[in-house]
Amino acid sequence: MNNNQRIIVGIDGSDYSPAALRLAGRMASALNAPLEVITCLGWSDFYLPSHLPPGNLEATGQLEAIAKRLMNEAVERAYGQDRPKNLSTAVKAGSPAKVLVDESRDAQLLVVGRRGHGGLLGQLMGSVSAACSAHAHCPVLVVGQDDDLASSDPEPHKSKS
């Protein structure tokens, strides 16, 4: 598998995650590319596991287990039994924006949701999606929660008159 051909989708468990996952899956399928789902444990550098005393490693493992469970739940919500082929998942420690920008060095596309849990009302994009758009090393696709393109329904939604 050529890492430079992979499509990365960064998720955080927010309402934007399933839409980003579905659209990333469609792009990976269309391009016959591997899809890597990444979620981050966003500690500051001081709190990274390598700096924690050995007694706190159990807590770190518990946090990683929770992150994996939430990521798997988001993947299940997005795809159900129809997961894209070549899908892999990873939990990374660090600032989500920094991790995703670093990972974008070896990708053909980075997909993120428009806004995560911390978005302020009225902002068009959250801080992670804005940072990825500005600094990624590959094209970035920012997906809104209600993006029709991310829908698993191939027919566009029509309003009832």
C-alpha positions as CSV (number, residue, x, y, z in Angstrom):
1,M,0.0,0.0,0.0
2,N,1.4,3.4,-1.0
3,N,0.9,5.8,1.9
4,N,1.0,8.8,-0.5
5,Q,-2.3,7.5,-2.0
6,R,-4.2,7.3,1.3
7,I,-7.1,9.5,2.2
8,I,-7.2,10.7,5.8
9,V,-10.3,11.6,7.7
10,G,-10.0,13.3,11.0
11,I,-12.9,12.8,13.4
12,D,-13.7,13.9,16.9
13,G,-17.1,12.2,17.6
14,S,-19.0,15.4,16.9
15,D,-22.1,15.6,14.7
16,Y,-19.9,16.4,11.8
17,S,-17.9,13.2,12.0
18,P,-20.4,10.8,10.2
19,A,-20.8,13.2,7.3
20,A,-17.0,13.6,6.9
21,L,-16.6,9.8,7.2
22,R,-19.2,9.1,4.5
23,L,-17.7,11.6,2.1
24,A,-14.2,10.4,2.7
25,G,-15.4,6.8,2.1
26,R,-16.9,7.8,-1.2
27,M,-13.7,9.6,-2.3
28,A,-11.6,6.6,-1.2
29,S,-13.8,4.2,-3.2
30,A,-13.9,6.4,-6.3
31,L,-10.1,6.8,-6.2
32,N,-9.4,3.1,-5.1
33,A,-7.4,4.5,-2.2
34,P,-6.9,3.4,1.3
35,L,-8.9,5.3,3.9
36,E,-7.3,6.1,7.3
37,V,-9.6,7.3,10.1
38,I,-7.7,9.3,12.7
39,T,-8.9,10.6,16.1
40,C,-6.6,12.5,18.5
41,L,-6.1,12.6,22.2
42,G,-5.5,16.4,22.3
43,W,-3.2,16.9,25.2
44,S,-0.7,19.7,25.4
45,D,2.9,18.7,25.0
46,F,3.3,18.7,28.8
47,Y,0.6,16.1,29.2
48,L,1.6,13.7,26.5
49,P,1.9,10.1,27.7
50,S,5.7,10.2,27.4
51,H,5.8,12.9,30.1
52,L,3.3,11.2,32.5
53,P,4.7,9.4,35.6
54,P,4.5,5.6,35.2
55,G,1.6,5.4,37.7
56,N,-0.6,7.3,35.2
57,L,0.0,5.0,32.2
58,E,-3.2,3.0,33.2
59,A,-5.2,6.2,32.9
60,T,-3.6,6.9,29.5
61,G,-4.6,3.4,28.4
62,Q,-8.1,4.0,29.5
63,L,-8.3,7.3,27.6
64,E,-7.0,5.6,24.5
65,A,-9.6,2.8,24.9
66,I,-12.4,5.3,25.2
67,A,-11.1,7.2,22.1
68,K,-11.0,3.9,20.1
69,R,-14.5,3.0,21.2
70,L,-15.9,6.4,20.2
71,M,-14.1,6.2,16.9
72,N,-15.5,2.7,16.2
73,E,-19.0,4.0,17.1
74,A,-18.6,6.9,14.6
75,V,-17.5,4.5,11.9
76,E,-20.4,2.3,12.6
77,R,-22.9,5.2,12.5
78,A,-21.4,6.4,9.2
79,Y,-21.1,3.1,7.4
80,G,-23.0,0.3,9.2
81,Q,-22.1,-3.0,7.6
82,D,-20.9,-1.3,4.3
83,R,-17.5,-0.1,5.5
84,P,-15.1,0.9,2.7
85,K,-12.4,-1.6,1.8
86,N,-8.9,-0.7,3.0
87,L,-10.3,1.2,6.0
88,S,-7.9,1.5,9.0
89,T,-8.2,3.5,12.2
90,A,-5.7,5.1,14.5
91,V,-5.7,7.0,17.8
92,K,-2.9,9.6,17.9
93,A,-1.7,11.7,20.8
94,G,-1.3,15.4,20.3
95,S,-3.1,18.5,19.1
96,P,-5.6,17.4,16.5
97,A,-4.6,20.2,14.0
98,K,-0.9,19.4,14.4
99,V,-1.4,15.7,14.1
100,L,-3.6,16.0,11.0
101,V,-1.3,18.5,9.3
102,D,1.7,16.2,10.0
103,E,-0.2,13.2,8.7
104,S,-1.2,15.1,5.5
105,R,2.5,15.0,4.3
106,D,1.9,11.4,3.1
107,A,-1.7,11.7,1.8
108,Q,-3.5,12.7,-1.3
109,L,-6.5,14.1,0.6
110,L,-7.4,15.2,4.1
111,V,-11.1,15.3,5.1
112,V,-12.4,17.0,8.2
113,G,-15.7,18.2,9.6
114,R,-16.5,21.9,9.5
115,R,-16.7,22.3,13.3
116,G,-16.3,20.0,16.3
117,H,-17.4,20.2,19.8
118,G,-15.7,23.5,20.6
119,G,-17.1,25.6,17.8
120,L,-18.4,29.1,18.7
121,L,-21.8,30.1,17.3
122,G,-21.5,32.0,14.1
123,Q,-18.0,30.7,13.1
124,L,-17.9,29.2,9.6
125,M,-15.1,26.8,10.5
126,G,-13.7,25.5,13.7
127,S,-10.1,25.9,14.7
128,V,-9.0,22.4,13.6
129,S,-10.6,22.6,10.2
130,A,-9.2,26.1,9.7
131,A,-5.7,25.1,10.7
132,C,-5.8,22.1,8.4
133,S,-7.1,24.2,5.5
134,A,-4.3,26.7,6.0
135,H,-1.4,24.3,6.7
136,A,-2.0,20.9,5.3
137,H,0.4,19.4,2.7
138,C,-2.3,18.0,0.5
139,P,-5.8,19.2,-0.5
140,V,-8.3,19.5,2.3
141,L,-12.0,18.8,2.0
142,V,-14.1,20.4,4.8
143,V,-17.5,18.8,5.2
144,G,-20.6,20.4,6.8
145,Q,-23.0,18.3,9.0
146,D,-25.8,18.6,6.5
147,D,-23.7,18.3,3.4
148,D,-25.8,16.5,0.7
149,L,-22.7,15.1,-0.9
150,A,-21.9,13.2,2.3
151,S,-25.3,11.6,2.4
152,S,-25.4,7.9,1.7
153,D,-28.6,8.5,-0.3
154,P,-27.5,8.9,-3.9
155,E,-30.6,11.1,-4.6
156,P,-30.5,14.7,-3.6
157,H,-32.9,15.7,-0.9
158,K,-35.9,17.5,-2.3
159,S,-38.1,19.8,-0.2
160,K,-41.7,19.0,0.0
161,S,-44.0,21.7,-1.3
